[in-house]
Amino acid sequence: MRWRSLAMLSLLGVTGCAHVPAWERGDLARPGMELEPHPVQRAGQEHVYSSREAGSAGAAGQGGGCGCY
Amino acid sequence: MMAAAALPNMVPASAQALEVDQAYLNYSHYSEGGRAFVRGPASDLQRPDALQVDTARGGARLRIDDRSSVSLDFSQDTWSGATPYATAPLGFLATTTGASLYVDSNPLAGTALPRYMRVDRQTLQPIALATGQRAPQIVNVMTSASPETRHQGRLSYAREWDEAGLDLNASLSDEPDYWSRSFGGRLRLDFNSKLTSLAMGASTKRSDIDARLGTISNYIDYRLYQNAQSGSRIVSVPTAGTDSSGLATDQNESLRWRGQRKDVAFNVGLTQVIDRSTVMSTSLSYARSEGFLENPHKLVALAFADPTTPSAFNFLRTPVFTVPEKRPDVRNQFTWNLHLARYIGRFDAAAHIDYSHSRDDWGVRADTLELKWVQTAGAWTLTPRVRYYTQTAAEFYSPYFLFVQRFPQDSSGNLDFSRIPVDNWSSDQRLSGFGAISYGVIVSRRVFDDMRLDISYERYRHAGSLKWGGGGEDRFADFHSDMISVGLNYAFGGPAVPRPMPDELAATDPHAHHAHHDHHEHNDHAGADAPAGVMDAHMMSSPGAFMASYSYRFTRQAGHMVTGSRRASDAEVLASCGSLGCPVRPSEMVMHMHMLHLMYAPTADINLMLMPHLMSMSMKNDALQGGFYTSLGGHSHGAMDLSAHTTGGFGDTTAAVLFRLPAPAGMHAHAALGVSIPTGSIDERMAHHGGDLMDFGMQTGSGTWDLMPSLTLAGSAGRRSWGGQLSAVLRPDHRNKSGCVLGDVLQATGWLGWRPSSRFSLSVRGIYTAQGSVRGALKGENEVLDAFGNTSYVHAVHSPADLASNTGGRYVDIGFGASMVLPGREREGDRIALEWIMPVSEKVRGYQLERGHTLALNWNMSF
């Protein structure tokens, strides 16, 4: 049930979008508006999460000869 | 118009993707703390060192043509310190004198008398045997790992079309217990004037696990996996080391847990521009893992409270079995993610909200919410962030398992695994219910035209009490960690300043001064043609110029033991160890070294240089025929697996001043005076072998302040170049804290170079090295009283490499080099250079492993 409502919400979001002409997209291209503004730092954080948390993708305690990192 | 063109970049090919024509270098340090420490019955137990990890990362994405690019990423993690490998109530724990805690388990039938723990008849709370008191407190049993290193590499190819993008990648990961390779691809399609992007991705990974469990323990029952007919198996392999009486053997029974694991993942995502300042992205991922999903270094306590215990006792007899964990062979996981980014014009900032929900068929449900604010202010960017994570426990997680029944026995009287009331069991706290809060900040600053410096900090707090809705694991599992990182990001294409810059524009451009320096720099970048393995060969002549270079060295030694210039027999090698003897000799040593040179020219005739470096080493040993281990200080380690050990971390840091010297026309001369600062470690120990210090060559530092003078002369004419250098490492200190000083080094080298084209150059070089012996000896914790009544602290000897008398020598090597000026960086003279160095002759002192080849790589960038 929750999944269905989330999917509906996502679709509503998409269809409700305004058309943004190319010359009005300046703000979207500003630094910091990338989906990941700091990819290198992010990779380091993700590694910590995936070696500590079972919910991170592909994780649950893999890696690390001592099983620790 | 520009904004529209930039739109595809908002949807990176992967979370780690770089823009085209960018390179980065990053160092981070991770440290843990706050884990509960309980001595329990082990009254002299020392608090173990917390886990520490050093990570170096680097990579670049290079343009192939207008539409396609390749990227290469590399990372190295080195970790050491203690982590929990089992948990149990205090009442089930025991200790041996001077050693750490262990779960007091029922040994295998027939190996010893059965021992029974006790639980209270009414409350089922464990009772300590020694005191008779209830002791239900859950305690971590910790194990220390000696430094281990993981290397990872990733190669990817990306291609862009007008309304689509494709990314293909392959990666490898190599660490002592784990070897994996993966392939992935991602396709992006743009619609609706690029307001909408749809992305589909898939990846597959294969992993081989070969976990070293050490020699056979009387307290751990491995039979479930030793007797396995399929899937992962625990096997006994003969390794070099000592038997329980200390005699060298190459037939030491060492346990390895081997298996394979397969992962596949699919992802579909939608990115949508909502309005002129808002973009939304959502994705759904499915990941399936199969095979060896256990953590091979985690144990579980299975306790069976016997209800038939005579009622005269107020307790139930409870045999406890310590066994490796068992997880399902398959895991299916779904993850849904929603990300919203909005530009807030009033503050010139971007706000990000990111939510993920994941669930798997192990019973783990996880939610993550992250908020991020990217504030731009001139050359600065400040990005504070906060993240909350919560997960439910896996169905088969428990800190220990207590069953009220007689333990199921097989016909031999051992635990019958097929009749345990649960199918799977794990006490890995990563599968427990908990929450985590992390917060941190990334500070970025643009330095020079085209380089960015990033410094970040993050604190992470894991606690059962932070689990959403309560019911998380108890406090024993709580910990926190800190991570700091420093990185440089460099755009070779440069900013929106066209190259070459017209003179009239240059006159008004604030960066023009710098660009002109670069131009002169190349013409007078002395020593630029020097082979990659020559240190301190470069000098810059323009005041204010800055250069960063990355160097990598790989050295492998393998083969026979030598003395002088000839092969040595095992008997001779053993004799060199003296009366203490030694059980093994080195058979292979591998070293990886990553160096960052930062160089600045305050004046035309003086350069300043700083060079931190990271290293990792591994050593393999063979048993020495007739060898033996003398246990000092009365503490016996029993049988030892001495077949291999690894180490790594920060090395020493060099700071140097380079002075230009007068030289004839067409030639260049400079002197360097360097100081080696002892930032490396001289306390690397063999964690699993009684904590003895590793030999000199396996320490990452010298432990002393050393002087490093050098004199370089270089010249060129037309396509030819030549050069020579005299250098030394002088160690005036008397002793480091381990009781010794590494030998001084003198080196003379000369090279000839030839440039077949303006971009490429080749070199050949000869190297003569005189390396002094170590002075003093490794000081150990083992107290020995000599005949005169003096107390000394000696170090147990594992191999001839532990002895100062087996260090030093004279060596002649030859190096073959090639270098290439980077496309687009001709004016700056930025280049990549490689050199392969091989030994020609050697005359070593004492008994040493024969020397091998070295590969040196150098990549420099001027600003």
Interface residues (C-beta under 8 A of the other chain):
Chain A: W3 L6 S10 G13 V14 C17 A18 H19 V20 A22 W23 E24 R25 G26 D27 L28 A29 R30 P31 G32 M33 E34 L35 E36 P37 H38 P39 V40 Q41 R42 A43 G44 Q45 E46 H47 V48 Y49 R52 E53 A54 G55 S56 A57 G58 A59 A60 G61 Q62 G63 G64 G65 C66 G67 C68 Y69
Chain B: M1 M2 A3 A4 A6 L7 N9 M10 V11 P12 A15 Q16 A17 L18 Y24 N26 S28 Y30 L51 V53 T55 R57 D77 W79 G81 T83 Y85 T143 A145 E148 R150 S173 E175 P176 D177 Y178 S193 L195 T196 K205 S207 A211 R212 R261 D263 A265 L270 T271 Q272 V273 I274 D275 R276 S277 V279 M280 S281 T282 S285 A287 S289 L293 N295 P296 H297 K298 R331 Q333 T335 W336 L338 H339 A341 Y343 G345 A349 A350 S356 S358 D360 W362 V364 R365 A366 D367 T368 K372 V374 Q375 T376 T381 T383 Y389 Q391 A394 D428 R430 L431 A436 S438 I442 S444 D454 S456 E458 Y460 H462 S481 M483 S485 G487 N489
